Amino acid sequence: MQELSIYAVLFLMLIGHTLLAGKMYRKVHENSTLSLRQKNDWKLKALIFPAYYWFEYKKLSQ
């Protein structure tokens, strides 16, 4: 039973990671002020660690 709980938590973390990375990916793609290289850099960061880089991107875009 404990193993099932661990798998459920890991699954929820994976879903959260995927949703946040997708949200950041869309926001970066819509930003017309960034060059193609900058967009690709932010998109790669979004896939690796989206929670941290989402806040970094928001600070940069303000």
Order of alpha helices (4+ residues) and beta strands (2+ residues): alpha-alpha-alpha
